Amino acid sequence: MAVRLPRGFRAGATRAGIKPSGKPDLALLVSGLPASWAYVATQNRAAAPSIHRGRALYAQGGALRAVVVNAGNANCATGERGFLDDRRMAEVAALRLGVPVEEVLTASTGVIGVPLPVEKVETGLPQIELTPYADAFAEAILTTDLVPKVAEAEVEGARIVGIAKGSGMIHPNMATMLAFVVTDAALPQEALREAWRGIVDRTFNQVTVDGDTSTNDLALVMANGAYGAVPLEAFFPALEAVARELARKIARDGEGATKLMTVRVVGAGTEEEARRAARAVAGSALWKAALYGNDPNWGRILAALGNSGARFDPLRVRIQVQGIPLYAGGALPFDRERASQAMRVEEVEVFVDLGEGQGEGVAWGCDLTEGYVKINALYTT
């Protein structure tokens, strides 16, 4: 079913010939009104020109009208040309829409180190047909993803729609993918920016697929006010719910994955320690491999916790997988075959109580399979 965008937003995509597959690869997301916005980008020091330009626009504090995205080429590590090509992509989009170039954000995803065929952007952008629906945009921004990722919510009549891509090179260091969230609610930019950082930390920054943080990742939210004001105390939880759903979908679609892993940690000294501990378990290659093999090897979970930096006494820790107690200050007697059978599902939950305090956190990941190796062994060839 087509997902309709909030009032005042339109989107579209085309086949510009950037992806070798010939699939849609150039997309526009547009607001008919100037939008307040919040933005968090990767901390990777090898960040792409699109990230540098986005940070500069963000610091200026102006409104945003559009995002132009190319998929198939990261336009990263391409020297000074990369910065010029990124600027040109924004200019072509601005001309197409009749808006200032400073109100157009750019995003790129794909192979690193290959110059962007900007002439294909120049030819393709005028061909994009804008509609009130998210589907074409969501499809065009994919790379190794198997499925588009869209989530939506409503707050007292105002709508929120989130679109994301991400499957590999996913690890917390904000961001962990490309995510674009739009709403027709009227929101003060300062309040939106203050809230978005925490929402990202609790959702997108709690996803890990392979321990690698991309050079191009970002998470954006735009609010154009076409509906009007809504209570912030109702809006921000709904915004976080959309981000959380997208984060889960990214983890479930991890490259080669067969299972979604949810790790819940309670009893930590602080919320940050709980999130850190949960991420460590979700990111453990050893535990991810055990998850794929349906092996309730709790020792790998405990080892990951011990390497997370979270404070705890192993004698007070409790570990459960699929609700089955495996460890409580020491190994517990449990039916290994029953536990293994319980893990043979599409979503597996790991529960940990560190026994230290009131801090809680959740992280999402996936199993590690032969499929991940095959995808990344063949990606550029």
Salt bridges, closest charged atoms under 4 A:
ASP85 OD2 - ARG81 NE 2.93
GLU91 OE2 - ARG87 NE 3.13
GLU91 OE1 - ARG88 NH1 3.48
GLU122 OE2 - ARG88 NE 2.81
ASP145 OD2 - LYS149 NZ 2.71
GLU152 OE1 - ARG159 NH2 2.62
ASP184 OD2 - ARG7 NH1 2.77
ASP201 OD1 - ARG197 NH2 2.88
GLU240 OE1 - ARG202 NH2 2.84
GLU240 OE2 - ARG244 NH2 3.64
GLU245 OE2 - LYS249 NZ 3.34
ASP253 OD2 - LYS149 NZ 2.72
GLU271 OE2 - ARG275 NH1 2.59
GLU272 OE1 - ARG275 NH2 2.91
GLU272 OE2 - ARG276 NE 3.77
GLU272 OE2 - ARG279 NH2 3.71
GLU273 OE2 - ARG311 NH2 2.59
ASP295 OD1 - ARG336 NH1 3.84
ASP313 OD2 - ARG316 NH1 3.88
GLU346 OE1 - ARG252 NH2 3.97
GLU347 OE2 - ARG248 NH1 3.13
GLU349 OE1 - ARG264 NE 2.95
ASP353 OD2 - ARG318 NH2 3.05
GLU356 OE2 - ARG316 NH2 2.67
